[in-house]
Amino acid sequence: MNFVIEFYRSRDADEAILDRVSLEAPNLRAALQGAATLLHTLMMPQIPDRLRISNEDGAELYV
């Protein structure tokens, strides 16, 4: 299954997406594990404080 992982920073009034990554994983649990690995390996301009996982159709599965 194809997942889209978005790492972002949230503030009082808005949020900024720091990176968006497509990931192939068998299920949501594996996608969460992949997101944790990516958090430590991606070079992002800031440290994200939230992540969102969506399926390939854009439905949010984890926020």
N, C-alpha and C positions, 0 to 999 in steps of 0.2 A: 504494500500500500504506500502511496506517495503522500508525504506530509510536508507542510510548509511551517517552518519555525521562524518566528519573529522575536528578536531580542530588542527590548526597548526600555527607555527611562520614562518614568511618569512624574509629573509635577502636579501642582494643585489644579491648574486649568487645562493642561494639555499633556501630550506624550510625544516622544520622538523615537522613531524606529532606528536602531543602530545597525542592524543587519537582518537580512532575510535569507534563509537557507532552505533549499529543497532537500528532503531526506527520504530515502527509501527504507522502510522498516515493516516488519510483519504485523505489528500492532502498536497501540498507543503507548504501552509500557516501554517497548523497545525505542520508540521515538523519544520518550522522556529521557531514557538513558543516553541516547545519541545527543540530545540537546545539552545534557550535563557535560558530556565530553567536548562538544563544540564550544561551550561557554569558556572552557579553559584553553582551547587551542586557537580560536579565532582572534585576530588582531582588530579589536573594535576601538573607536576613539574614546569611549567611556565604558565604565563597568555597568552593564545593564542591571536593573533591579526587578525586572519582570520578563516573562516570556509568554508567548501565545503559540499554540499549535493548532493548525487548521488542516483539514483534508484538502485534496486537490480541487474540490468544488468551492472552497472558501468557508465551509462550515467550521466554526470554532469548536474544538474538542477539548482544549485545556487552556485556561487563562490564569 
